[in-house]
Amino acid sequence: MKILVLILKNVGRNPLRSILTALGTMVLVFVVTMVWSVLWLLDMITAEKQENLKGIVTERWSIPSRMPFSYAALISEGAARQPGDVRPDDSMTWQFYPAALDLKNLTRDSFIFAIACEPDKLGRIENGKFVTMMDGLESLSPKDEAALLEAVARLKANRQGIILGYNHLANINRMIGDVRDASVDKLIGKRIKLFGIGGYKGLDLEFEIVGIFPAGRYDNLGAFHRDYFNNALDQYPQTHGGRKHPMADRNLNLVWIKVPNLATYNRVSAQIDHAPSFQDPAVKCETASSGMAAFLEPLRDLIWGARYLLAPSCLVTLSLVIANAISISVRERRPELAVMKVLGFRPAQILWLVLGESLLLGAGAGLASAALTYGVINWYFDGLRFPIGFLDRFFIPIDALGWGTAIGAAAALMGSFVPAWTARNVKPAEVFAKVA
């Protein structure tokens, strides 16, 4: 107890130095927390699962994948043909629709990437539980869950409806009025027109906004009813001299399937891979984590650098900051440490006294930094805007509170051990001889 009291008193003896050391620690812990939060999500979505996993079925030999829509029903059933074949628990089709709000001013802000899908797959209540095929929407707050279910209900009732991500609010603001407060109520019922681009040039669709995706992974996405999309492709020849749209026969991009475990996935995957119906074009089935990892492959070097260069560099720098502060403190207190030894303090007690001061500063500042980062990023900024591939917004996990404390404590131990060992070995006779 006496040592703890001394630790608290010593930290407060030089407030300016303690504050500067704590601020330096907080800044570096903030950087590491941000980096690790991004890596944490990337690791989570690319980690192989053993239970309740998803697979992605795409065209085998072509990127981007383009399959006939006639494949959808059989793939959704896991290509089950025989009595003993297994079927997925759930499935979802994605038909890509790249479009722009304004063809005359094609910019990143005017671009909207939308998917045509079955509305129920976005979110529904099944056996009293919220069910979705969209990764990242499984653990919504009750408020966001209710808002999404309401949007899905509107989408089912209106085949021209569309659910948009939050990033499109500012872009639509210039066209349909003032929604600077990001109010969903002001957007509901507004009509917009999207102009197809790329492979879907010439396929222009009118929509009514029926809801907004919860802030997070789908900020740059739009989702609408697949029946509306397919009907528009079917009716295309009527307004274009009988010519089919170039994408009419190849408009299914991927199919998600959900299975209870890896053994079931392996059987479903084998059924799909060997199905005679999927020959032209051939298809492949892979786990969702493998597909995500392949999608992130171009960013591999950037992710590696953040994991093995940036974060360790911050830890080393933090250790040096703490080491410098503790070294100065030990040099100034040599006479005091010598007196403490004369009064009966053992070398181990002095060692732990100096280490304790450093740990208090490091762990305390680390926890404070992580808590501030968690609150400010998640609640004030509504997530970290850092686009990586299909991910646009990152949130700080609650685990960051432990990361910050551990980072501060570890850096404090590494940085203060040598100064603490020096303090432990102070010889009273030498100190008093110099004073005399």
N, C-alpha and C positions, 0 to 999 in steps of 0.2 A: 504493500500500500504506500509506503514511504517513497519507493521508486516512482510509482505512478504520479504522486503529487509533485515530485521533482520534475518529472517529464513535462507535466502541464505548465509548471512555473517557468521552466527553461524555454519552452516554445514561445511563451509570451514575453520573454525578457527583451527580445529585439523584434518588435512588431513589424517594422518595415521589412527586415530580411525574411521573416516568416511569411508575410503577405506576398512578397515578390516570388519566393520559392513556390508558394501554393498556387499563385497565378500561372507561373511557368508550367507547373505540373498539370493544371487544369487545361491549359491550351493544348498540350501534347496529348493528354488523355482524350480530349475532344476529338483530335485528329484520328487517333487510333480507334476510338469508338465508332466514328463515322465509317472508316474503312472496314472495320470488322462487321458492321451492320450490313453493308453491301455484300460482303463475302458470305455472311451468315445466310442471307436469303438465296444467293446463288448456290451455295452448298446444299441448302434444303431442297431446292427444286431439281437439283441434279443427283441427289442421293437415291440410290436404288432401294426400293421398298420391298418388303416380303409379304405384306398384307394390304388389302384395300388399295391396290395400285391401278394405274391407268396405262393403256397402250394407245399408240397412234398408228393408224393405218394410212399409208400414203402410196403414191406411185413409186415403183421400185427404181426406175432408171431415169427419172426426170426431176429436175428442180427448176421452177416450182412444180409441185405435184398437181396433176390435172387428170382426174378420173371421170368417167361417165357417171351421171347421177343415178343411173340404173344400178350401180354398185351399192348404193347407200343401204338399201333394205337388207341385202344379204350380209354385208359387212357388219351392220348393226346387230345381226343375229349370230355373229362369230362364224359365218359360213357353215353353220350347223346343217348337215344334210341327213345324217344317219341317226337312228334312235339313241345311240350312246354318246353322241356329240354334246359338248357343253356350250352354253350360251353366256354372254356377258350379263352382268347385273344391270348395266345401263350403257347408253351410248349417246353420241351427239355428233351431228354432221356440221362441218364448216365449209361454206362456199364464200370465197373471198370476193369482196367488191371494193376495189380501190377507186376512190372518187374525189372530186374537188367541189368546194363551195362556189368557186368562181373560175371558169376556164380561161378568162382573159388575164387573170393574175394568179398564175400557178406558183404558189409558195408553200413552204412547209406548214404555215398556219392555215392555209386553205385546204390542205389535204386531210381527208378522212378515210381511214382504213376500217371498213365495216365487214361484218360476217353475216351471212344469211344462215339461220339456224332454226331449230324448233324452240319456241318460246319457253315451254316447260323445262327445258334443259338448263336454262339460265338460273332457275330457282323455283322450287315448289315445296309444298308440305306433303310429306309421305309418311304415314303411320305416326303422325304427330310430330315429326322432325323435319327440319329444313334440309332439303336435298338440292345439290347443284352439281353440274358437270364442269363448272368453271373453277379452276384452281385459284385459291386465294379468296374465294367467297364463302368458304365453309364455316368460318368463325366470325361472322359479322356481328356487330352489336345489334341488340333487339330493334333499335331505331332504323339502322341501315337495312336490316333484314326485312322489316315491314315495308320500307320504301321500295326495295327491290321487288318484293312480291306484288306490290301495288302496280309497279311499272310493268311487270310481266303480265298481269291481268289485263292491263290496257292494251299491251301488245297482242295478246290473244284475241281481244275483241276488235282490234283494228289492224288489218293486214298491212296497211301502209304506215304503221307505227315504227318508231326507231328509238332505241335506248342509246344514249351517247355518254362518252367519258367526260370528266370535268374539264379537261384541257380544251374542249371545243366550245366552252361557254364564251370565252373572250372573242373567239372567231365569229361565232354566230351573232354576238352582240352588235357587230357593225351592220348586220343585215336585218335583224328583227326587233331591235330596240335595246333598251338599257337593262342588262342583266349583270351589272358590275358587282352586285352583291351575291352573285352565284345562286340566286334563288330558284329552286326547282319549280316552284309554283308559277313563276313568270314565264317559264319555258314550256310548261305542259300545254299542249294544244297548238303550239306554233308550228307552222308549215315551212319546210325548206325544200330546196331542190338540189340534188346531187348529180354531178356530171361524171359519168364513167370515164376513166382514163386507163392508159395501158391497154391490156387485152380487152377491156370492157368499154373502150371508146365507142360512143354512139348509144350506149345503154344508159339513158338518163332517167332517174327515178325521183318521184316526189314523195316526201315523207311528212309525217306529223310526229313531233317529239312527244313521247309518252313517258319518259323517265330518264334518270341519270344514274350511271353506275356509281357505286360507292367509291370514294376517293381511294386510290391505290394503284393496283396493277393495270387496271383497264381504263386509265385516264385518256388514252389515245385511241380507244376502240369505239366502234358503233356496232349495234346488233339489231337485226330486223328479221321479220318473218320470212322463212325460206319459200313459202308458197307464193308470196308476192314476187320474189326474185325469179322463181321458175316460171311463173305466169308471164312475167315481163319478157323472158327469153322466148317463150312459146309464141307470144304475140308480136315479136319483133318483125317477122316476115311480112305481116300485114301492112306495116308502114314503110317497108324498105323493098318494095318490088318483088316480094316473094323470097328474098335472100335470107337465109338463116344467119344469126349472129355467129361470128367466128368461134365464140366460146360455148355455143349451144350444146355441143356434144361432149365437152370436157370442162364442166364447171364445178365438179366436186373436188375440193382440195385435200381434205383430210377427214378422217372419222376417229373420234375418241371412243374408246371402250373402257369400261370399268369392270374389274374382276376382283374377287375376294382375296386371292392369294397368288403367289408365284406359280404354283403348280397348275392352277386353272388358266393362268395367263399363257403358260407354255403350250397347253392343249389348244386354246383358242388361236394362238399365233400359228401353230402348225396347221390347224384347219384352214385358216385364211391363206397361208403361204401355198398350200397344196390344192386349193379349190380350183377346179377346172374352169369355173366361170370367170376367173380373174387372170386371163391370159393376154388380152390386148386392150389396155396395157396391163402389165404385171404389177402386183402390189407387194408391199412389205409391211410387216407389223413389228414395231419396236416399243419398248417401254417408254413412257413419257419422259422419264429422267434421261434416258439415252438420247431421245430426240432433242431435249433441251440442251444437253451437253454438246451435241453436234451443232445446234444453232449458235451456241456461244463460242464455238471453236475459233472464229476469227479474233475474238477478244482474249484468247488464251494468254498471250504474252502480257497484256495489260493487267489481267487478273493475277498472273504470277508475280509481276512486279509489285503490285499492291500488297500481296500476301507476304512475300519473302524479302522485299527491299524496303518499301515505304514504312510498314508497321514496325519491323525491327529497328530501322533507323530512328524512328521516334522514341522507341524504348531506350536505345543507347543514349540519345540526346537527353532524355529525361533523367537517366541515371547520372549523367555528367552534371546536369543542373543541380541535382540534390547533393552529389558528392562535393561540388564546389561550395555550396552553402554550409554543409556540415563541416567541411575542412576548415573554413574560416572560423566557424563557431568554436571548434576544438582548439585552434591556435590561440584564440582570444582567452580561452578558459583554462589554459594549462596551469596557472597558479591555483585556480579554484579546484581543479581535479587533483592536484598534488595535496591540497589541504584535505580533500575528501578521503584520500588514501590514509593520511595521518590520523584522521578521525575514525578509521576502521572500515571504510568501504572497501570491499574486495574487488579485485580486477574484473571479475565476471559481472559484478553489479554495475561498475562504470561502463563496461561494454554494452550491457543491456540498456543503460540509461541513454547513451548516445543513439543506439539503434532504435530505442523506443521513441525518441524525439523525431527521428527521421520517419519511422513508420506512421506516427500520428499525423505528421504533415502530409506524407505521400498518400496513405490510404484515405485520410479525410478529404484531401483535395481531389483525389480520384473519384471518390463517391459523390462529392458535390458536383464535379464536372459531368459525370455520367447522368446524375439526376437532372441537372439543368438541360443537358443535351436531350434526354428523353422527353422532358416536358416541353421544351421550346420547339423541337423538331416535330414531335407528334401532335401537339395540341395547338401551338401557335401557327406553325408553317404548314400543318396538315401533311407532313411527310417531306422527305428530302427529294427534291427534283434532280435526278441524276440518270438520264436515259442510257440504258444499256440494252441494246437489242430491242426486244418487245417489252422490257420493263422500263417504266418511266418514273416511278415514285417508290422510295424506300422508307420504311418506318424503323425506328429504333426499337429493338426488342427489349422486353423487361430484363432479359439476361444481361443487358448492358450495365445495369447497376452493379452486378457482380464483376463484370469485366473491369469497370473503372476502378473499383476498390482493389482488385487483384493487381492491375497494372501499376497503380500508385504504390501499393505495398511492395511488389516485386522490385520495381525500380528503386524504391527507397532502400531496400535491403542491399541491392547490388551497389548502389552509389555510396552508401554510408558505411559499408563494412570496413574498408581500409581506414577511414578517419576514426571509426569506433575502436578498431584494433590499436591505432596509435594512441588514443586516449587511455585505453586499458593499460598500455605499457609505459605510461608517464611515470618517471622516477622522481619522487619528491626531493631527493638530495640534489639532483641536477637542477631542478627548477628553482629551489631556494638558493642555490649557489649563484645562479645568474641574477636573481633578484638582489642578493647581498652585494 
